[in-house]
Amino acid sequence: MVNTDQVIVSGELRKGEVAAAFLPFFHIYGMNVLMNVHLAGGGALVTMPRFDLELFLQISQDHKARRMWIVPPVALALAKHPIVDNYDLSSIEQIFSGAAPLGGEIADAVAKRLDCVSLQGFGMTELSPVSHTTPAEKPKSGSSGLTLPNTLCRVVDPESCEDLPAGKEGELWIKGPQVMKGYLNNEKATAETLTEDGWLKTGDIAYIDEEGYMFIVDRLKELIKFKGFQVPPAELEALLVTHPAVADAAVIGVPDDEAGELPKAFVVLKEGHDVSAEEVQAFVATKVATYKQIRILEFATEIPKSASGKILRRLLK
């Protein structure tokens, strides 16, 4: 379990550290980052049958949790839900969000509200799952962090497979001892994902800054193609939830004869707030380039998500 050791070292897990665990252990995040890391590192978990914000906060308070292992929807609740103020969370030193990109503004809002450090990491099942974590002593807003020990990464042009310089967006490739051997009984999928010399093609669009910090932009296959431009849904989702009336949001591409695809947003409003679709679209329009603007907006009662917190775009489509 080399990735367990990598996470323990990079996350500086302390013996006796207790945390609330709502992430399912059948998912790689819950299984390896929570269960195996705490077992191997001498910590403990208080398990929950499903996520419940009040119970999560109660466990964190009662067991004086040092950190919270979360996903973006929980970060959104920690940043905005009024019930958070009813609990003593002074023991929390850091929150760690994974499974999907978390916008810098929401991450910073949680850190400010809980007076802690807000960190992100990057991983996928094929990576066991972690390749990047953010050092607690040097966090960077919106970043998924630095590569773990004994891990290499590169950003390449998806078409030419040539390496790109710092700051340029391309597909993230990873190489290290945590990379899978391949997909069981599926040589075709393995060949499409792993290069002959052991690089794993993540399918994620990212860039790496001058200091080596990696930033996820979106999934390669989820990019919306608007009149030849690539529009990352995750960027628009992170922006939408900063609106004071918005509780949650998701963005997909819908077919259009002229543009190819149009960015469409599904928005869940906070209770007691009433704004028009045009007002929310105007809010986004002032903060992004013309081609990234929300062309269609529909209000919804909830955003469908998987057990690990990822938006189920296929259901919205």
N, C-alpha and C positions, 0 to 999 in steps of 0.2 A: 504494500500500500504506500508506494512512494509519494503519491499526491497528498496523503494524510500528513506525512512528515513535512512536506513542503508548506502546507497550510499552517501547521502548528508553529513552524519557525517564522514564517512571514507574518502570521497573526498574533504572535507572542502570547499564545494561550497559557494561562497560569493554572497550576494544579489547584483543584477545589473550585474552579470557576463554574458558576451555575447560570444557565440560560433557559428561557422559555422556548419550547420547540413545537411549532405548529406545522412546519413544513413536512410533507409526507416522506417517510423513510423509503418508499418505493421509488422516489425521485432522487437523482444523483446528488442534488444540492443537500437535501435532508439526510440522505444516507451517509455520504462521505464527509461533507463539511460540518454537519452537526453531530450525527451519531458517532461516526468513526473518529473524528477529531477529538471530541470530548472524552470518549472511551480511552483512546490511546494517550491523550494528554493529561489524564487524571482529573478531568472535569466531570460535570453532571448536567443532565437535562431534565426539565420538568415537562413532560409531554402533554400535548393537547389533542383531543380527537379531531378538532377542526379549528380554524381561526375564529376567535372571538376577541374583539378589541378589549373589552373590560377584563376578561380572564387573563389575556396577555399582559396587560398593564399590572394586574394584581400579582401575578407570578413574578414579574420583573421587580416589583416593589418589595414583596415579602421575602424574596430570596436575594435581595440586593445584587441583582444581576449587573455584571460589569459591561456587558454588551448585549445588543439585540441583533439576531440574525433575521433579516427581513427581505421582502420583495417590494417593488415599487408601489403597489396599491396600499401596502401597510405604511410606507413612508408618507404617502399622501394623507392617510388618516392621522399619523403622528404629527404632521405639519398643520392640519386644519381642524381636527375634531375637538370640540370644547371639553369632552370628558377627560382628555389627557391631563388637564390641569388639576383633576381631583386626586392624582396619585403622586407619591413622593418617588421621583425617579432620579434623585441626586446621585445614586450609585452608578448610573450609566455613564461610561467613559466614551463609548463609541457605538455607532450603529453600522452594520455592514449589510449593504443591499446587493443582491445578485439576481440571476435568472432572466432579467431584462434590463435595458438601459433606464437609468434614473436621471431625470433632468437636473442640472446643476442648481437651479433656483429652488426646487423642492428639497433637494439634499441639504442645501444651505439653510433652508427654513427649519428643517428638523433639528439640525445642529444648533441653531440659535435657540430654538424653543426648549430643547432638553439640555442645553449647555454642555454639549459633547462634541466629539469629532464624527463627521459623517464620511464614511468610506464606501467605496465600491470595488467590485472585483469583476473578473470576466471568466466564464467557463462554459463548457458544454459537455454533454454526456461522453462524447468521444475523447475528451481531455481528462476524464476521471474525477472531477470536472474542471479544476482550476488551472489557469495559466497566468493570470494577473491578479494582483491585489495592491491596494493603496497603502503605503506606509502611514501609520498613525501619527508619526512625528512630522510628516510632511505631506498632508493631504492637498489635493488639487481639485477644485470644484468641477464636477461633471466628468472627471476622469475615471477610467477603470483601473488605473494604477500602472505599476511596473511589472515586468516579467518575474516569475518566481525563480528561485535558485535552480540552476541546471536546465533552464528553459530559454529557447531562442524564439524570436518572432520577427516577422517582416511584413511590410505592406506592399502588395504588388498590383500592377494594372491587371484587371480581370481578363482583358482581351489578349494582351501581349505576354503576361506573366513576368514582366520586367519590374525590378524593384523601384519603388518610388521614394523620393526624398522626404525629409521631415516636413510635416504640415500638409502633405498631399493625401487625398482620400483614395483608398483602394481596398482590395480584399485582404483581410488579415490571415496570415499563415503562421502556424505554430509547429515547433519541433522540440521534443523533450521526452523524458522517460515516462511521462504520464499519457502520451499519445497512444491511442488504441492500436491494436494489431490489425484490426479490420472488422468488417461487418460479418456476422456469422452466416455462412452459406450464401453470401452475396458478393461474388467477386467483382461484378460490374460496379456496384455502389462503392466498393472499396477502392477500385481503380480511379473512380471519379473524385474521390475525397482525399486519398493519399497519393503523394508523388512517389516516384521510385526511390528517391533518396530520403523519404521519411517525413516530408512536410505535410501537415494536415491543413487542408483548405477549409476554413471555418464557414465560409458563406456570409460572413459579416463584413460590412463596409466600415473602415476605421481609418484613423490617422494617428501618427505618433509625433509628439512635439519634440523640440530641441533637447528637452531634459529626459526623454525616454518614456514619458507618460502617454498611455494609450487611451484614445477616445473612440467609443463606438458610435457610429452614425446611424446605421440601420442594417437590417438584413438585406443581402444582395437581391434576393428574389422578391422582397416586399417593397422595393423602391417603386414609386409611382412615376410613370413616364408621361410627363406633360409637355407636349409640343417639343419633344427632343430633350427636355431637361429632366434631370432625376430629382425627385422630391422625396426626402426621407420622412415617413410617417412618424417615427419616434420623435423627431425634432419638433414637429407640429403638436404632437400630444403633450410634450413637455412644456410647450408654450401655452397651450390651451388651459392646462390646470393651474397656471399662475393667475388666471382671471379670478377676481374675488367672488364671482357667482358660480364658478364651475367646480364641481366635486370630482368629476372624472371625465375622461375623454378617450376616444380612439379614432384613428384616421385610416381610411382605405382608399384605393383607387377604383373608380367605376368607369366602365368603357364609354368612350365618346368618339364619334365619327371624325370630328375635326381635330381634337387635341390628342387623341389616343387614349388618355385616361384623365379623369378629373379628380383632384383631392376632395374627398368627402369626409366630414367629421360627424361622429356621433358624440353628443355631449349630455352628461348628466348634471343637472343643476343642483346646487345646495338647497336644502329645505328652506322655504321662505323667500327665495330669490326669484325674481321674474325679469329676465332680459330677453330680447328678441334675437333671432338668428343673425340678423343684420348687425346688431351691436357686437356680438361675439366675433363675427367675421371681420368687422372693422378693427377690432382690438388686435387680431392677428395681422391684418394687412399693414398696420403701422410698424411691425417688427420684423417682417420678412421681405424677401425679394418678390417681385410681381408673380413670378412663375410658381412660387410656393404658397400662394394664398389659397384659403379654403373656398372652393367654388360651390359646394353644397354642404348644408349643415342640417342635421336632424337631431332633435332632442330625444333622449332615451331614458328609461328608468334605471338601467344598469348596463355595464360593459361586461360582456362574457369573458371570463378568464379561466385558465387552467388551474390545477391545484398548486402549481408552482408560481402562479402570478402572471403568466404570459397572456397577452390579449389574444383571444381566439378570433382572428380576423376572418377565417373561413365562415364562421357563423354570421358575422356581420355582412359578409358578401352574399 
